[in-house]
């Protein structure tokens, strides 16, 4: 890969890379000289030079009321990378401060015997959905009031899952 392509990968556009290389090779040039050497429109050359100045890649001085452009230190190519690194480091700090949202808590209770069965029924009546695990088939017959409770649960539309 040649220097031109590497400059493009480093963040310069194609025309910026051409102007940058021309200034690097020739030293100090006016915008007219750059435009003539590269066969570019003079106004386009000024636009490109202004972009390179903003990126810190080109400097100019005024000699006899004329701007003379030259390349800045090539290490300035790292400025964009360093700026992104600072931005990303700051972003990482902010991302680490974001707390995970609490997930809906799951409650597990163990009920035993007839009193446990009554507590389970009263709790199930208050919920829209209820899941029980580990009940036996005989649990339905443990309380004499179970048939009436089963009808209430059925009428209320509560979804009860008993595994």
DSSP file (Angstrom, degrees, kcal/mol; ACC not computed):
  #  RESIDUE AA STRUCTURE BP1 BP2  ACC     N-H-->O    O-->H-N    N-H-->O    O-->H-N    TCO  KAPPA ALPHA  PHI   PSI    X-CA   Y-CA   Z-CA
    1    1 A X              0   0    0      0, 0.0     2,-0.0     0, 0.0     0, 0.0   0.000 360.0 360.0 360.0 131.4    0.0    0.0    0.0
    2    2 A X     >  -     0   0    0      1,-0.1     4,-2.0     4,-0.0     5,-0.2  -0.278 360.0-101.1 -83.8 172.6    1.5    3.4   -1.0
    3    3 A X  H  > S+     0   0    0      1,-0.2     4,-2.6     2,-0.2     5,-0.2   0.872 119.7  58.7 -61.4 -39.8    1.6    6.5    1.2
    4    4 A X  H  > S+     0   0    0      1,-0.2     4,-1.7     2,-0.2    -1,-0.2   0.934 108.6  44.4 -55.7 -49.2   -1.4    8.1   -0.6
    5    5 A X  H  > S+     0   0    0      1,-0.2     4,-2.1     2,-0.2    -1,-0.2   0.879 112.3  52.5 -64.6 -38.7   -3.6    5.1    0.4
    6    6 A X  H  X S+     0   0    0     -4,-2.0     4,-1.6     1,-0.2    -1,-0.2   0.875 106.4  53.3 -66.7 -36.4   -2.3    5.1    3.9
    7    7 A X  H  <>S+     0   0    0     -4,-2.6     5,-2.1     2,-0.2     4,-0.3   0.891 108.0  51.2 -64.0 -38.2   -3.1    8.8    4.3
    8    8 A X  H ><5S+     0   0    0     -4,-1.7     3,-1.3     1,-0.2    -2,-0.2   0.909 109.9  48.9 -63.9 -41.8   -6.6    8.1    3.2
    9    9 A X  H 3<5S+     0   0    0     -4,-2.1    -1,-0.2     1,-0.3    -2,-0.2   0.805 104.1  61.6 -66.9 -27.7   -6.9    5.3    5.8
   10   10 A X  T 3<5S-     0   0    0     -4,-1.6    -1,-0.3    -5,-0.2    -2,-0.2   0.543 132.5 -85.9 -77.2  -6.4   -5.5    7.8    8.4
   11   11 A X  T < 5S+     0   0    0     -3,-1.3     2,-0.3     1,-0.4    -3,-0.2   0.466  88.2 122.2 119.8   2.4   -8.5   10.0    7.9
   12   12 A X      < -     0   0    0     -5,-2.1    -1,-0.4     1,-0.1     2,-0.1  -0.691  58.5-121.9 -93.3 149.9   -7.7   12.3    4.9
   13   13 A X     >  -     0   0    0     -2,-0.3     4,-2.6     1,-0.1     5,-0.2  -0.315  36.0 -98.0 -76.9 172.5   -9.9   12.4    1.8
   14   14 A X  H  > S+     0   0    0      1,-0.2     4,-1.9     2,-0.2     5,-0.1   0.929 125.1  42.8 -58.7 -48.2   -8.3   11.6   -1.6
   15   15 A X  H  > S+     0   0    0      2,-0.2     4,-2.5     1,-0.2     5,-0.2   0.867 112.4  53.9 -68.6 -36.0   -7.8   15.3   -2.5
   16   16 A X  H  > S+     0   0    0      1,-0.2     4,-2.8     2,-0.2    -1,-0.2   0.917 108.2  50.4 -62.3 -41.8   -6.6   16.1    1.0
   17   17 A X  H  X S+     0   0    0     -4,-2.6     4,-2.4     2,-0.2    -2,-0.2   0.898 110.3  50.2 -63.4 -40.0   -4.0   13.4    0.7
   18   18 A X  H  X S+     0   0    0     -4,-1.9     4,-2.2     2,-0.2    -2,-0.2   0.940 114.0  43.8 -63.0 -47.6   -2.8   14.7   -2.7
   19   19 A X  H  X S+     0   0    0     -4,-2.5     4,-2.5     2,-0.2     5,-0.2   0.915 113.4  51.8 -64.2 -43.4   -2.5   18.3   -1.4
   20   20 A X  H  X S+     0   0    0     -4,-2.8     4,-2.3    -5,-0.2    -2,-0.2   0.928 111.7  46.2 -59.3 -47.1   -0.8   17.1    1.8
   21   21 A X  H  X S+     0   0    0     -4,-2.4     4,-2.4     2,-0.2    -1,-0.2   0.883 110.7  53.2 -64.6 -38.6    1.8   15.0   -0.2
   22   22 A X  H  X S+     0   0    0     -4,-2.2     4,-2.6     1,-0.2     5,-0.3   0.928 111.9  44.8 -62.7 -44.5    2.4   17.9   -2.6
   23   23 A X  H  X S+     0   0    0     -4,-2.5     4,-2.3     1,-0.2    48,-0.3   0.877 112.1  52.6 -66.7 -36.9    3.2   20.2    0.3
   24   24 A X  H  < S+     0   0    0     -4,-2.3    -2,-0.2    -5,-0.2    -1,-0.2   0.897 115.1  41.2 -65.1 -39.9    5.3   17.6    2.0
   25   25 A X  H  < S+     0   0    0     -4,-2.4    -2,-0.2    -5,-0.2    -1,-0.2   0.900 125.9  31.9 -74.0 -42.0    7.4   17.1   -1.2
   26   26 A X  H  < S-     0   0    0     -4,-2.6     2,-0.6     1,-0.3    -2,-0.2   0.652  92.0-146.4 -96.3 -16.4    7.7   20.8   -2.3
   27   27 A X     <  +     0   0    0     -4,-2.3     2,-0.4    -5,-0.3    -1,-0.3  -0.784  68.2  21.0  90.2-121.5    7.7   22.6    1.1
   28   28 A X  S    S+     0   0    0     -2,-0.6     2,-0.3    42,-0.1    42,-0.2  -0.739  72.9 160.6 -92.2 128.9    6.1   26.0    1.0
   29   29 A X  B     -A   69   0A   0     40,-2.3    40,-3.3    -2,-0.4     2,-0.2  -0.980  35.5-121.5-142.8 153.8    3.6   26.7   -1.8
   30   30 A X     >  -     0   0    0     -2,-0.3     4,-2.2    38,-0.2     5,-0.2  -0.483  36.9-107.7 -84.2 166.4    0.8   29.1   -2.6
   31   31 A X  H  > S+     0   0    0     36,-0.5     4,-2.7     1,-0.2     5,-0.2   0.880 121.3  54.6 -62.5 -37.5   -2.7   27.8   -3.3
   32   32 A X  H  > S+     0   0    0      2,-0.2     4,-2.5     1,-0.2    -1,-0.2   0.924 108.0  48.5 -61.7 -44.3   -2.2   28.7   -7.0
   33   33 A X  H  > S+     0   0    0      2,-0.2     4,-2.7     1,-0.2    -2,-0.2   0.913 112.4  48.3 -63.3 -42.7    1.0   26.7   -7.2
   34   34 A X  H  X S+     0   0    0     -4,-2.2     4,-2.3     2,-0.2     6,-0.2   0.936 111.6  50.3 -62.0 -46.0   -0.6   23.7   -5.6
   35   35 A X  H  X>S+     0   0    0     -4,-2.7     5,-2.2     1,-0.2     4,-1.2   0.908 113.6  45.1 -60.1 -43.7   -3.6   23.9   -8.0
   36   36 A X  H  <5S+     0   0    0     -4,-2.5     3,-0.3     3,-0.2    -1,-0.2   0.931 112.8  50.2 -66.3 -45.6   -1.3   24.1  -11.0
   37   37 A X  H  <5S+     0   0    0     -4,-2.7    -2,-0.2     1,-0.2    -1,-0.2   0.862 120.8  34.8 -61.6 -37.0    0.9   21.3   -9.8
   38   38 A X  H  <5S-     0   0    0     -4,-2.3    -1,-0.2    -5,-0.2    -2,-0.2   0.519 106.7-120.6 -97.4  -6.4   -2.0   19.0   -9.2
   39   39 A X  T  <5 +     0   0    0     -4,-1.2     2,-0.3    -3,-0.3    -3,-0.2   0.884  64.9 142.7  68.7  37.9   -4.3   20.1  -12.0
   40   40 A X      < -     0   0    0     -5,-2.2    -1,-0.2    -6,-0.2     2,-0.2  -0.715  60.4 -95.4-109.2 158.7   -7.0   21.2   -9.6
   41   41 A X     >  -     0   0    0     -2,-0.3     4,-2.1     1,-0.1     5,-0.1  -0.512  33.6-129.5 -67.4 140.3   -9.4   24.1   -9.5
   42   42 A X  H  > S+     0   0    0      1,-0.2     4,-2.2     2,-0.2     5,-0.1   0.883 107.1  50.4 -64.4 -40.2   -8.0   26.9   -7.4
   43   43 A X  H  > S+     0   0    0      1,-0.2     4,-2.1     2,-0.2    -1,-0.2   0.886 110.5  50.3 -67.1 -36.9  -11.2   27.3   -5.3
   44   44 A X  H  > S+     0   0    0      2,-0.2     4,-2.6     1,-0.2    -1,-0.2   0.899 108.4  53.6 -63.7 -40.2  -11.3   23.5   -4.6
   45   45 A X  H  X S+     0   0    0     -4,-2.1     4,-2.7     1,-0.2    -2,-0.2   0.914 108.1  49.3 -61.7 -42.9   -7.6   23.8   -3.6
   46   46 A X  H  X S+     0   0    0     -4,-2.2     4,-2.5     2,-0.2    -1,-0.2   0.908 110.7  50.7 -62.4 -41.4   -8.5   26.5   -1.1
   47   47 A X  H  X S+     0   0    0     -4,-2.1     4,-1.9     2,-0.2    -2,-0.2   0.930 112.4  46.4 -60.6 -45.9  -11.4   24.4    0.3
   48   48 A X  H  X S+     0   0    0     -4,-2.6     4,-2.4     1,-0.2    -2,-0.2   0.913 111.5  51.5 -64.1 -43.3   -9.1   21.4    0.7
   49   49 A X  H  X S+     0   0    0     -4,-2.7     4,-2.3     1,-0.2    -1,-0.2   0.900 108.4  51.7 -61.6 -40.9   -6.4   23.6    2.4
   50   50 A X  H  X S+     0   0    0     -4,-2.5     4,-2.3     2,-0.2    -1,-0.2   0.893 109.7  49.6 -63.2 -38.6   -8.9   25.0    4.8
   51   51 A X  H  X S+     0   0    0     -4,-1.9     4,-1.8     2,-0.2    -2,-0.2   0.915 111.2  49.1 -64.6 -42.4  -10.0   21.4    5.7
   52   52 A X  H  <>S+     0   0    0     -4,-2.4     5,-2.9     2,-0.2     6,-1.0   0.853 109.6  52.0 -66.9 -34.2   -6.4   20.5    6.3
   53   53 A X  H ><5S+     0   0    0     -4,-2.3     3,-1.2     4,-0.2    -1,-0.2   0.924 108.7  51.0 -65.2 -44.1   -5.8   23.5    8.4
   54   54 A X  H 3<5S+     0   0    0     -4,-2.3    -2,-0.2     1,-0.3    -1,-0.2   0.856 110.3  49.7 -60.3 -35.6   -8.8   22.6   10.6
   55   55 A X  T 3<5S-     0   0    0     -4,-1.8    -1,-0.3    -5,-0.1    -2,-0.2   0.526 116.3-117.0 -81.8  -5.6   -7.4   19.1   10.9
   56   56 A X  T < 5S+     0   0    0     -3,-1.2    -3,-0.2    -4,-0.4    -2,-0.1   0.710  85.4 113.1  79.8  20.0   -4.0   20.5   12.0
   57   57 A X  S   <S+     0   0    0     -5,-2.9    15,-2.8    -6,-0.2     2,-0.4   0.649  71.2  42.8 -98.2 -18.1   -2.2   19.1    9.0
   58   58 A X  E     -B   71   0A   0     -6,-1.0     2,-0.3    13,-0.3    13,-0.2  -0.976  60.2-169.6-133.5 143.2   -1.3   22.3    7.2
   59   59 A X  E     -B   70   0A   0     11,-3.0    11,-2.5    -2,-0.4     2,-0.3  -0.789   7.7-161.1-118.3 165.6    0.0   25.7    8.3
   60   60 A X  E     -B   69   0A   0     -2,-0.3     2,-0.3     9,-0.2     9,-0.2  -0.993   7.7-165.1-145.9 156.5    0.3   29.0    6.5
   61   61 A X  E     -B   68   0A   0      7,-2.2     7,-3.2    -2,-0.3     2,-0.6  -0.930  26.5-119.3-130.7 158.6    2.1   32.3    6.7
   62   62 A X  E     +B   67   0A   0     -2,-0.3     2,-0.5     5,-0.2     5,-0.2  -0.898  31.3 176.9-104.9 120.2    1.5   35.5    4.9
   63   63 A X  E >  S-B   66   0A   0      3,-2.9     3,-0.8    -2,-0.6    -2,-0.0  -0.986  73.5 -15.0-123.0 120.3    4.3   36.8    2.8
   64   64 A X  T 3  S-     0   0    0     -2,-0.5    -1,-0.2     1,-0.3     3,-0.1   0.918 129.0 -53.4  53.8  48.1    3.8   39.9    0.7
   65   65 A X  T 3  S+     0   0    0      1,-0.2     2,-0.4    -3,-0.1    -1,-0.3   0.742 118.5 111.3  60.0  27.6    0.0   39.7    1.2
   66   66 A X  E <   - B   0  63A   0     -3,-0.8    -3,-2.9     2,-0.0     2,-0.4  -0.997  69.2-123.5-132.4 133.8   -0.1   36.1   -0.1
   67   67 A X  E     - B   0  62A   0     -2,-0.4     2,-0.5    -5,-0.2   -36,-0.5  -0.618  23.4-164.9 -77.5 129.1   -0.8   33.0    1.9
   68   68 A X  E     - B   0  61A   0     -7,-3.2    -7,-2.2    -2,-0.4     2,-0.3  -0.975  10.4-152.1-116.4 123.2    2.0   30.4    1.7
   69   69 A X  E     +AB  29  60A   0    -40,-3.3   -40,-2.3    -2,-0.5     2,-0.3  -0.652  18.1 170.4 -99.3 148.5    1.1   27.0    2.9
   70   70 A X  E     - B   0  59A   0    -11,-2.5   -11,-3.0    -2,-0.3     2,-0.2  -0.973  37.8 -92.3-148.8 161.4    3.3   24.2    4.3
   71   71 A X  E     - B   0  58A   0    -48,-0.3   -13,-0.3    -2,-0.3     3,-0.1  -0.490  35.4-135.9 -74.6 142.2    2.8   20.9    6.0
   72   72 A X        -     0   0    0    -15,-2.8     2,-0.1     1,-0.2   -15,-0.1  -0.262  53.3 -55.7 -80.5-179.8    2.5   20.7    9.8
   73   73 A X    >   -     0   0    0      1,-0.2     3,-2.6   -17,-0.1     4,-0.2  -0.399  49.1-131.7 -58.4 128.0    4.4   18.1   11.7
   74   74 A X  G >  S+     0   0    0      1,-0.3     3,-1.9     2,-0.2     4,-0.2   0.747 103.4  73.2 -57.1 -22.9    3.4   14.6   10.3
   75   75 A X  G >  S+     0   0    0      1,-0.3     3,-1.9     2,-0.2    -1,-0.3   0.700  76.9  79.2 -64.8 -15.9    2.8   13.5   13.9
   76   76 A X  G X  S+     0   0    0     -3,-2.6     3,-1.7     1,-0.3     4,-0.5   0.680  72.1  79.3 -65.2 -15.3   -0.3   15.7   13.8
   77   77 A X  G <> S+     0   0    0     -3,-1.9     4,-0.5     1,-0.3     3,-0.4   0.782  86.4  60.2 -60.4 -24.2   -2.0   12.8   11.9
   78   78 A X  H <> S+     0   0    0     -3,-1.9     4,-3.0     1,-0.2    -1,-0.3   0.641  81.4  85.8 -76.7 -14.4   -2.4   11.3   15.4
   79   79 A X  H <> S+     0   0    0     -3,-1.7     4,-2.6     1,-0.2    -1,-0.2   0.897  89.2  47.7 -56.1 -44.0   -4.5   14.2   16.6
   80   80 A X  H  > S+     0   0    0     -4,-0.5     4,-2.2    -3,-0.4    -1,-0.2   0.904 113.3  48.3 -64.4 -40.1   -7.7   12.7   15.3
   81   81 A X  H  X S+     0   0    0     -4,-0.5     4,-2.4     2,-0.2    -2,-0.2   0.918 112.8  47.9 -66.8 -42.4   -6.9    9.3   16.8
   82   82 A X  H  X S+     0   0    0     -4,-3.0     4,-2.4     2,-0.2    -2,-0.2   0.891 110.4  52.1 -65.6 -39.0   -6.1   10.9   20.2
   83   83 A X  H  X S+     0   0    0     -4,-2.6     4,-2.3    -5,-0.3    -1,-0.2   0.916 111.5  46.6 -63.3 -42.3   -9.3   13.0   20.1
   84   84 A X  H  X S+     0   0    0     -4,-2.2     4,-3.0     2,-0.2     5,-0.2   0.890 110.1  54.0 -65.6 -38.3  -11.3    9.8   19.4
   85   85 A X  H  X S+     0   0    0     -4,-2.4     4,-2.6     2,-0.2    -2,-0.2   0.924 109.9  46.8 -62.3 -43.8   -9.4    8.0   22.2
   86   86 A X  H  X S+     0   0    0     -4,-2.4     4,-2.3     2,-0.2    -2,-0.2   0.925 113.7  48.8 -62.6 -44.8  -10.3   10.7   24.7
   87   87 A X  H  X S+     0   0    0     -4,-2.3     4,-2.3     1,-0.2    -2,-0.2   0.918 113.5  46.0 -61.0 -44.7  -13.9   10.7   23.5
   88   88 A X  H  X S+     0   0    0     -4,-3.0     4,-2.7     2,-0.2    -2,-0.2   0.883 110.6  52.7 -69.3 -38.4  -14.2    6.9   23.8
   89   89 A X  H  X S+     0   0    0     -4,-2.6     4,-1.9    -5,-0.2    -1,-0.2   0.914 111.5  47.2 -61.7 -42.1  -12.5    6.9   27.2
   90   90 A X  H  X S+     0   0    0     -4,-2.3     4,-2.0     1,-0.2    -2,-0.2   0.903 111.6  51.1 -64.5 -41.4  -15.0    9.4   28.5
   91   91 A X  H  X S+     0   0    0     -4,-2.3     4,-2.7     1,-0.2    -2,-0.2   0.903 107.2  53.1 -62.6 -41.7  -17.8    7.4   26.9
   92   92 A X  H  X S+     0   0    0     -4,-2.7     4,-2.2     1,-0.2    -1,-0.2   0.911 107.6  51.4 -61.3 -42.5  -16.6    4.3   28.7
   93   93 A X  H  X S+     0   0    0     -4,-1.9     4,-1.0     1,-0.2    -1,-0.2   0.919 112.5  46.1 -59.4 -43.7  -16.7    6.0   32.0
   94   94 A X  H  X S+     0   0    0     -4,-2.0     4,-0.8     1,-0.2     3,-0.3   0.883 110.9  52.3 -67.8 -38.2  -20.2    7.2   31.4
   95   95 A X  H >< S+     0   0    0     -4,-2.7     3,-0.6     1,-0.2    -1,-0.2   0.868 106.3  53.9 -66.0 -35.6  -21.3    3.7   30.3
   96   96 A X  H 3< S+     0   0    0     -4,-2.2    -1,-0.2     1,-0.2    -2,-0.2   0.782 104.0  56.8 -69.3 -25.2  -19.9    2.1   33.4
   97   97 A X  H 3< S+     0   0    0     -4,-1.0     2,-0.4    -3,-0.3    -1,-0.2   0.706  82.3  99.9 -78.4 -19.4  -22.0    4.5   35.5
   98   98 A X  S << S-     0   0    0     -4,-0.8     2,-0.3    -3,-0.6     3,-0.0  -0.538  71.1-141.6 -70.2 123.5  -25.2    3.5   34.0
   99   99 A X        -     0   0    0     -2,-0.4     2,-0.1     1,-0.1    -2,-0.1  -0.641  17.7-109.5 -89.1 143.1  -26.8    1.0   36.3
  100  100 A X        -     0   0    0     -2,-0.3     2,-0.2     1,-0.1    -1,-0.1  -0.439  38.3-107.9 -67.8 141.4  -28.6   -2.0   35.1
  101  101 A X        -     0   0    0     -2,-0.1     2,-0.2     1,-0.1    -1,-0.1  -0.483  37.7-106.8 -70.6 139.3  -32.3   -1.8   35.5
  102  102 A X        -     0   0    0     -2,-0.2     2,-0.2     1,-0.1    -1,-0.1  -0.443  32.4-131.9 -67.2 135.3  -33.6   -4.1   38.2
  103  103 A X        -     0   0    0     -2,-0.2     2,-0.1     1,-0.1    -1,-0.1  -0.525  38.8 -80.7 -83.0 157.2  -35.4   -7.1   36.8
  104  104 A X        -     0   0    0     -2,-0.2     2,-0.1     1,-0.1    -1,-0.1  -0.355  54.2-119.4 -58.9 129.4  -38.8   -8.0   38.2
  105  105 A X        -     0   0    0     -2,-0.1     2,-0.5    -3,-0.1    -1,-0.1  -0.439  18.1-142.3 -75.6 145.4  -38.2   -9.9   41.3
  106  106 A X        -     0   0    0     -2,-0.1     2,-0.5    -3,-0.1    -1,-0.0  -0.906  12.3-150.2-106.7 133.4  -39.4  -13.4   41.7
  107  107 A X        -     0   0    0     -2,-0.5     2,-0.5     2,-0.0    -2,-0.0  -0.886   8.8-167.6-108.6 133.6  -40.8  -14.5   45.0
  108  108 A X        +     0   0    0     -2,-0.5     2,-0.3     2,-0.0    -2,-0.0  -0.981  11.1 172.5-121.9 125.0  -40.5  -18.1   46.2
  109  109 A X        -     0   0    0     -2,-0.5     2,-0.5     2,-0.0    -2,-0.0  -0.957  22.4-143.8-129.7 149.4  -42.5  -19.3   49.2
  110  110 A X        -     0   0    0     -2,-0.3     2,-0.4     2,-0.0    -2,-0.0  -0.964  17.0-172.5-114.6 124.9  -43.0  -22.7   50.7
  111  111 A X        -     0   0    0     -2,-0.5     2,-0.3     6,-0.0    -2,-0.0  -0.952   4.2-173.2-118.2 135.7  -46.4  -23.6   52.2
  112  112 A X     >  -     0   0    0     -2,-0.4     4,-1.5     0, 0.0     5,-0.2  -0.945  42.1  -5.3-129.3 150.1  -47.1  -26.8   54.1
  113  113 A X  H  > S-     0   0    0     -2,-0.3     4,-1.8     3,-0.2     5,-0.1  -0.030 103.4 -45.6  69.3-169.9  -50.2  -28.5   55.5
  114  114 A X  H  > S+     0   0    0      2,-0.2     4,-2.1     1,-0.2    -1,-0.2   0.882 138.1  50.1 -67.3 -39.5  -53.7  -27.1   55.7
  115  115 A X  H  > S+     0   0    0      1,-0.2     4,-2.4     2,-0.2    -1,-0.2   0.886 110.3  51.0 -67.0 -37.4  -52.7  -23.7   56.9
  116  116 A X  H  X S+     0   0    0     -4,-1.5     4,-2.4     2,-0.2    -1,-0.2   0.875 108.5  52.6 -63.4 -37.4  -50.2  -23.4   54.1
  117  117 A X  H  X S+     0   0    0     -4,-1.8     4,-2.2     2,-0.2    -2,-0.2   0.894 109.1  48.5 -65.5 -41.2  -52.9  -24.4   51.7
  118  118 A X  H  X S+     0   0    0     -4,-2.1     4,-2.6     2,-0.2    -2,-0.2   0.912 111.7  49.5 -65.4 -41.9  -55.1  -21.6   53.0
  119  119 A X  H  X S+     0   0    0     -4,-2.4     4,-2.2     1,-0.2    -2,-0.2   0.904 110.6  51.2 -62.6 -41.2  -52.3  -19.1   52.8
  120  120 A X  H  X S+     0   0    0     -4,-2.4     4,-2.5     2,-0.2    -1,-0.2   0.917 110.6  48.2 -61.4 -44.3  -51.6  -20.2   49.2
  121  121 A X  H  X S+     0   0    0     -4,-2.2     4,-1.9     2,-0.2    -2,-0.2   0.924 111.5  49.0 -65.0 -45.6  -55.3  -19.8   48.2
  122  122 A X  H  X S+     0   0    0     -4,-2.6     4,-0.8     1,-0.2    -1,-0.2   0.891 113.8  47.0 -62.8 -38.6  -55.5  -16.3   49.8
  123  123 A X  H >X S+     0   0    0     -4,-2.2     3,-0.7    -5,-0.2     4,-0.5   0.903 109.9  52.8 -67.6 -41.9  -52.4  -15.2   48.0
  124  124 A X  H >< S+     0   0    0     -4,-2.5     3,-0.9     1,-0.2    -2,-0.2   0.843 102.6  59.2 -63.8 -34.2  -53.5  -16.7   44.7
  125  125 A X  H 3< S+     0   0    0     -4,-1.9    -1,-0.2     1,-0.2    -2,-0.2   0.798 104.7  50.9 -65.2 -27.9  -56.8  -14.8   44.9
  126  126 A X  H << S+     0   0    0     -4,-0.8    -1,-0.2    -3,-0.7     2,-0.2   0.576 101.2  77.1 -86.5 -10.1  -54.9  -11.5   45.0
  127  127 A X    <<  -     0   0    0     -3,-0.9     3,-0.1    -4,-0.5    32,-0.0  -0.610  66.3-146.3-103.0 159.0  -52.7  -12.2   41.9
  128  128 A X  S    S+     0   0    0      1,-0.3    31,-2.3    -2,-0.2     2,-0.4   0.755  94.5  19.0 -87.2 -30.5  -53.5  -12.1   38.2
  129  129 A X  E    S-c  159   0B   0     29,-0.2     2,-0.4     2,-0.0    -1,-0.3  -0.999  70.9-179.6-142.8 138.6  -51.1  -15.0   37.5
  130  130 A X  E     -c  160   0B   0     29,-3.1    31,-3.4    -2,-0.4     2,-0.4  -0.999   8.4-164.6-144.8 135.2  -49.8  -17.5   40.0
  131  131 A X  E     -c  161   0B   0     -2,-0.4     2,-0.4    29,-0.2    31,-0.2  -0.981   6.5-173.3-125.6 130.0  -47.5  -20.5   39.6
  132  132 A X  E     -c  162   0B   0     29,-4.0    31,-3.6    -2,-0.4     2,-0.4  -0.941   3.3-165.6-121.9 144.3  -47.1  -23.3   42.1
  133  133 A X        +     0   0    0     -2,-0.4    29,-0.0    30,-0.2    -2,-0.0  -0.992  65.2  22.4-131.3 133.9  -44.6  -26.1   42.0
  134  134 A X  S    S+     0   0    0     -2,-0.4     2,-0.2     1,-0.3    -1,-0.1   0.590  75.1 144.3  94.2  11.8  -44.5  -29.3   43.9
  135  135 A X        -     0   0    0     -3,-0.1    -1,-0.3     1,-0.1     2,-0.2  -0.542  42.6-131.8 -80.6 149.2  -48.1  -29.7   44.9
  136  136 A X    >   -     0   0    0     -2,-0.2     3,-1.5     1,-0.1     4,-0.3  -0.591  20.3-113.7 -95.7 163.6  -49.6  -33.1   45.0
  137  137 A X  G >  S+     0   0    0      1,-0.3     3,-0.7    -2,-0.2     4,-0.3   0.753 115.5  62.5 -65.7 -23.8  -52.9  -34.1   43.5
  138  138 A X  G >  S+     0   0    0      1,-0.2     3,-0.9     2,-0.2     4,-0.5   0.601  79.6  85.3 -78.2  -9.7  -54.3  -34.7   46.9
  139  139 A X  G X  S+     0   0    0     -3,-1.5     3,-1.1     1,-0.3     4,-0.5   0.849  81.8  61.2 -60.7 -34.0  -53.8  -31.0   47.8
  140  140 A X  G <  S+     0   0    0     -3,-0.7     3,-0.4    -4,-0.3    -1,-0.3   0.843 108.1  42.8 -61.0 -33.5  -57.2  -30.2   46.2
  141  141 A X  G <  S+     0   0    0     -3,-0.9    -1,-0.3    -4,-0.3    -2,-0.2   0.428  88.6  91.3 -95.0   1.3  -58.9  -32.5   48.7
  142  142 A X  S <  S+     0   0    0     -3,-1.1     2,-0.4    -4,-0.5    -1,-0.2   0.825  88.1  46.0 -67.9 -32.2  -57.0  -31.4   51.8
  143  143 A X  S >  S-     0   0    0     -4,-0.5     3,-1.3    -3,-0.4     4,-0.3  -0.910  73.5-141.4-115.2 140.3  -59.5  -28.7   52.7
  144  144 A X  T 3  S+     0   0    0     -2,-0.4     3,-0.4     1,-0.2     4,-0.2   0.769 103.0  57.6 -67.8 -23.6  -63.2  -29.1   52.7
  145  145 A X  T 3> S+     0   0    0      1,-0.2     4,-2.0     2,-0.1     3,-0.4   0.451  76.7 100.7 -86.4   1.2  -63.6  -25.6   51.2
  146  146 A X  H <> S+     0   0    0     -3,-1.3     4,-2.9     1,-0.2     5,-0.2   0.870  75.1  54.9 -58.6 -43.7  -61.5  -26.3   48.1
  147  147 A X  H  > S+     0   0    0     -3,-0.4     4,-1.5    -4,-0.3    -1,-0.2   0.907 111.2  46.2 -58.5 -39.3  -64.4  -26.9   45.7
  148  148 A X  H  > S+     0   0    0     -3,-0.4     4,-1.9    -4,-0.2    -1,-0.2   0.902 113.4  48.9 -68.0 -40.9  -65.9  -23.5   46.5
  149  149 A X  H  X S+     0   0    0     -4,-2.0     4,-2.6     1,-0.2     5,-0.2   0.905 107.4  55.4 -65.2 -42.0  -62.5  -21.8   46.2
  150  150 A X  H  X S+     0   0    0     -4,-2.9     4,-2.1     1,-0.2    -1,-0.2   0.884 107.5  49.8 -59.2 -39.2  -61.8  -23.5   42.9
  151  151 A X  H  X S+     0   0    0     -4,-1.5     4,-2.3    -5,-0.2    -1,-0.2   0.904 109.9  50.8 -66.4 -41.2  -65.1  -22.0   41.6
  152  152 A X  H  X S+     0   0    0     -4,-1.9     4,-2.2     2,-0.2    -2,-0.2   0.923 111.3  48.0 -61.4 -44.5  -64.1  -18.5   42.8
  153  153 A X  H  X>S+     0   0    0     -4,-2.6     5,-1.1     1,-0.2     4,-0.9   0.907 111.7  50.3 -63.2 -42.5  -60.7  -18.7   41.1
  154  154 A X  H  <5S+     0   0    0     -4,-2.1     3,-0.5    -5,-0.2    -1,-0.2   0.902 111.9  47.1 -63.6 -42.5  -62.3  -19.9   37.9
  155  155 A X  H  <5S+     0   0    0     -4,-2.3    -1,-0.2     1,-0.2    -2,-0.2   0.858 108.3  55.3 -67.7 -37.0  -64.9  -17.0   37.9
  156  156 A X  H  <5S-     0   0    0     -4,-2.2    -1,-0.2    -5,-0.2    -2,-0.2   0.669 104.6-127.4 -74.9 -16.1  -62.2  -14.4   38.6
  157  157 A X  T  <5 +     0   0    0     -4,-0.9     2,-0.2    -3,-0.5    -3,-0.1   0.645  48.8 161.3  80.1  14.5  -60.1  -15.4   35.6
  158  158 A X      < -     0   0    0     -5,-1.1     2,-0.8     1,-0.1    -1,-0.3  -0.482  39.0-131.3 -68.6 136.7  -56.9  -15.8   37.6
  159  159 A X  E     -c  129   0B   0    -31,-2.3   -29,-3.1    -2,-0.2     2,-0.5  -0.819  29.8-178.1 -93.8 110.8  -54.4  -17.8   35.8
  160  160 A X  E     -c  130   0B   0     -2,-0.8     2,-0.5   -31,-0.2   -29,-0.2  -0.942   9.7-167.8-113.9 125.5  -53.1  -20.5   38.2
  161  161 A X  E     -c  131   0B   0    -31,-3.4   -29,-4.0    -2,-0.5     2,-0.6  -0.957   4.9-173.9-112.6 123.3  -50.4  -22.9   37.1
  162  162 A X  E      c  132   0B   0     -2,-0.5   -29,-0.2   -31,-0.2   -31,-0.1  -0.949 360.0 360.0-122.9 112.7  -49.8  -25.8   39.4
  163  163 A X              0   0    0    -31,-3.6   -30,-0.2    -2,-0.6    -1,-0.1   0.400 360.0 360.0-103.8 360.0  -46.9  -28.1   38.6
